Amino acid sequence: ALALKFKHQIISTIEKIKDDFISYAEVYMGLRRIFVKQFPYSIYFVKSEEEKLIIVYAVLHNKQTQRVLNKRI
């Protein structure tokens, strides 16, 4: 049940990105970050307005270091 709730929160968080892109500032090398409600995770993403595309680079626990993000991109 917890896994399904986590999956639902990830999907709904990504849906928010589609509607409200401007409010998410760049945090690292062009990547933007949004926090996942009810879970200590963040989604790192890039959104291409021209291609109408959201690219998710990582879903990381908030305690993970910047080094983990560096390996993903």
N, CA and C of each residue as an Amber inpcrd file, in Angstrom:
protein
   219
   0.8200000  -1.1950000   0.0000000   0.0000000   0.0000000   0.0000000
   0.8680000   1.2640000   0.0000000   1.9770000   1.2340000   0.7380000
   2.8500000   2.4030000   0.7900000   3.5100000   2.6610000  -0.5680000
   3.8870000   1.5970000  -1.2460000   4.4990000   1.7340000  -2.5700000
   3.5330000   2.3720000  -3.5560000   2.2660000   2.0070000  -3.5030000
   1.2640000   2.6040000  -4.3930000   1.0510000   4.0750000  -4.0690000
   1.0640000   4.4100000  -2.7930000   0.9120000   5.8110000  -2.3910000
   2.1080000   6.6310000  -2.8910000   3.3160000   6.0640000  -2.7680000
   4.5150000   6.7410000  -3.2580000   4.4290000   6.9600000  -4.7740000
   4.0450000   5.9280000  -5.4900000   3.9130000   6.0210000  -6.9510000
   2.8890000   7.0970000  -7.3300000   1.7720000   7.1270000  -6.6390000
   0.7370000   8.1360000  -6.9000000   1.2700000   9.5530000  -6.6460000
   2.0310000   9.7300000  -5.5710000   2.5850000  11.0500000  -5.2700000
   3.6180000  11.4830000  -6.3170000   4.4180000  10.5470000  -6.7960000
   5.3930000  10.8670000  -7.8470000   4.6620000  11.3190000  -9.1080000
   3.6490000  10.5840000  -9.5060000   2.8940000  10.9250000 -10.7180000
   2.1920000  12.2770000 -10.5620000   1.5620000  12.5100000  -9.4250000
   0.8630000  13.7860000  -9.2420000   1.8430000  14.9530000  -9.1670000
   3.0290000  14.7200000  -8.6420000   4.0480000  15.7700000  -8.6060000
   4.5130000  16.1180000 -10.0150000   4.7080000  15.1170000 -10.8410000
   5.0970000  15.3680000 -12.2300000   3.9830000  16.1020000 -12.9760000
   2.7450000  15.7850000 -12.6660000   1.6120000  16.5060000 -13.2780000
   1.6510000  17.9940000 -12.9230000   2.0760000  18.3150000 -11.7010000
   2.1920000  19.7230000 -11.2920000   3.2030000  20.4640000 -12.1530000
   4.2710000  19.7850000 -12.5200000   5.3240000  20.4030000 -13.3210000
   4.7480000  20.8820000 -14.6570000   3.8690000  20.0940000 -15.2480000
   3.2990000  20.4490000 -16.5490000   2.5430000  21.7710000 -16.4840000
   1.8830000  22.0320000 -15.3610000   1.0390000  23.2130000 -15.2440000
   1.7630000  24.4460000 -14.7220000   2.7770000  24.2590000 -13.8790000
   3.3890000  25.3890000 -13.1760000   4.9030000  25.3000000 -13.2200000
   5.4680000  25.4340000 -14.3890000   6.9070000  25.2570000 -14.5860000
   7.7280000  26.4170000 -14.0420000   7.2170000  27.6190000 -14.1450000
   7.9800000  28.8250000 -13.8230000   8.4440000  28.8510000 -12.3660000
   7.6650000  28.3480000 -11.4530000   7.9780000  28.4990000 -10.0310000
   9.1020000  27.5910000  -9.5310000   9.6640000  26.7700000 -10.3740000
  10.7300000  25.8750000  -9.9520000  12.0630000  26.3780000 -10.4830000
  12.8600000  26.9330000  -9.5900000  14.1320000  27.5350000  -9.9740000
  15.1740000  26.4630000 -10.2970000  16.1220000  26.8530000 -11.1150000
  17.2290000  25.9530000 -11.4160000  18.0630000  25.7630000 -10.1550000
  18.4260000  24.5110000  -9.8810000  19.2220000  24.2270000  -8.6900000
  20.6040000  23.6850000  -9.0240000  20.7470000  23.1070000 -10.2210000
  22.0340000  22.5120000 -10.5630000  22.1040000  22.2670000 -12.0600000
  23.0390000  22.9150000 -12.7400000  23.3250000  22.6990000 -14.1550000
  22.0700000  22.6040000 -15.0250000  21.1500000  23.5370000 -14.8560000
  19.9410000  23.5660000 -15.6650000  18.8040000  22.7000000 -15.1520000
  19.0690000  21.8940000 -14.1340000  18.0310000  21.0460000 -13.5550000
  17.1750000  21.8480000 -12.5790000  15.9230000  21.5200000 -12.5440000
  15.0010000  22.1080000 -11.5880000  14.5750000  21.0260000 -10.6150000
  14.0910000  21.4480000  -9.4400000  13.7330000  20.4790000  -8.4010000
  12.3350000  20.7810000  -7.8750000  11.6020000  19.7080000  -7.6180000
  10.3050000  19.8060000  -6.9550000  10.2820000  18.7340000  -5.8610000
   9.7480000  19.1240000  -4.7100000   9.6520000  18.1870000  -3.5910000
   8.3740000  17.3630000  -3.7090000   8.4550000  16.1070000  -3.3010000
   7.3160000  15.1900000  -3.3350000   6.5720000  15.3090000  -2.0020000
   5.2650000  15.5560000  -2.0620000   4.4570000  15.6670000  -0.8520000
   4.4460000  14.3510000  -0.0880000   4.4810000  14.4350000   1.2260000
   4.3410000  13.3080000   2.1460000   5.5060000  12.3280000   2.1300000
   6.5220000  12.5710000   1.3230000   7.6940000  11.7030000   1.2680000
   8.9460000  12.5850000   1.2040000  10.0520000  12.1490000   1.7990000
  11.2810000  12.9600000   1.7810000  12.0960000  12.7720000   0.5000000
  11.4610000  13.0110000  -0.6320000  12.1090000  12.8390000  -1.9290000
  11.9270000  14.0890000  -2.7700000  12.8380000  14.2670000  -3.7270000
  12.7630000  15.3530000  -4.6970000  12.9060000  14.7810000  -6.0960000
  12.2680000  15.4430000  -7.0440000  12.3820000  15.0690000  -8.4550000
  13.2060000  16.1540000  -9.1360000  14.2570000  15.7380000  -9.8200000
  15.1100000  16.6550000 -10.5810000  14.7680000  16.4780000 -12.0470000
  14.4760000  17.5940000 -12.7190000  13.9430000  17.5060000 -14.0710000
  14.3600000  18.6920000 -14.9230000  14.1500000  18.5310000 -16.2180000
  14.2910000  19.5970000 -17.2160000  13.0120000  19.5720000 -18.0320000
  12.5190000  20.7520000 -18.3700000  11.3120000  20.8190000 -19.1980000
  11.6320000  21.5880000 -20.4690000  11.3060000  20.9860000 -21.5940000
  11.4990000  21.6160000 -22.8970000  10.1550000  22.1620000 -23.3670000
  10.0450000  23.4760000 -23.4110000   8.7980000  24.1040000 -23.8520000
   8.5320000  23.8410000 -25.3330000   9.5940000  23.8640000 -26.1340000
   9.4270000  23.6730000 -27.5770000   8.8950000  22.2830000 -27.9050000
   9.4470000  21.2840000 -27.2430000   9.0760000  19.9000000 -27.5340000
   7.9390000  19.3900000 -26.6480000   7.4870000  20.2300000 -25.7070000
   6.4250000  19.8230000 -24.7590000   6.8220000  18.5140000 -24.0560000
   8.0420000  18.5230000 -23.5030000   8.6200000  17.3120000 -22.9440000
   9.1990000  17.5920000 -21.5670000   8.9760000  16.6910000 -20.6130000
   9.5900000  16.7600000 -19.2910000  10.5350000  15.5700000 -19.1790000
  11.7930000  15.8620000 -18.8710000  12.7920000  14.8080000 -18.7120000
  13.1540000  14.7370000 -17.2320000  12.8710000  13.6100000 -16.6050000
  13.2100000  13.4040000 -15.1980000  14.5770000  12.7430000 -15.1450000
  15.5220000  13.4240000 -14.4750000  16.8770000  12.8920000 -14.3690000
  17.0540000  12.0410000 -13.1220000  16.3210000  12.3830000 -12.0510000
  16.4980000  11.6260000 -10.8160000  15.3250000  11.8590000  -9.8770000
  15.0390000  10.8320000  -9.1090000  14.1370000  10.9320000  -7.9580000
  15.0030000  10.4990000  -6.7840000  15.3840000  11.4670000  -5.9610000
  16.3520000  11.1940000  -4.8960000  15.7860000  11.5000000  -3.5250000
  16.2180000  10.7120000  -2.5560000  15.8980000  11.0030000  -1.1620000
  16.5810000  12.3160000  -0.7960000  15.9330000  13.1330000  -0.0050000
  16.4660000  14.4570000   0.3140000  17.7600000  14.4220000   1.1220000
  18.1010000  13.2970000   1.7090000  19.3540000  13.1900000   2.4630000
  20.5410000  12.7930000   1.5820000  20.2840000  12.4220000   0.3290000
  21.3880000  12.0360000  -0.5530000  22.1970000  13.2730000  -0.9300000
  23.4600000  13.0700000  -1.1690000  24.3680000  14.1760000  -1.4240000
  24.3420000  14.6030000  -2.8820000  24.9450000  15.7410000  -3.1180000
  25.0510000  16.2780000  -4.4840000  25.8460000  15.3290000  -5.3810000
  26.7460000  14.5600000  -4.7930000  27.5660000  13.6080000  -5.5680000
  26.6920000  12.5780000  -6.2870000  25.6190000  12.1430000  -5.6530000
  24.7030000  11.1850000  -6.2760000  24.0490000  11.8140000  -7.5090000
  23.6520000  13.0650000  -7.3890000  23.0370000  13.7640000  -8.5280000
  24.0610000  13.9290000  -9.6530000  25.2980000  14.2210000  -9.3190000
  26.3470000  14.3700000 -10.3340000  26.5130000  13.1070000 -11.1680000
  26.3530000  11.9480000 -10.5570000  26.4940000  10.6770000 -11.2780000
  25.3440000  10.4490000 -12.2580000  24.1930000  11.0350000 -11.9780000
  22.9980000  10.8040000 -12.7950000  23.0030000  11.6010000 -14.0920000
  23.7150000  12.7240000 -14.0940000  23.6730000  13.5590000 -15.3110000
  24.9650000  13.5460000 -16.0570000
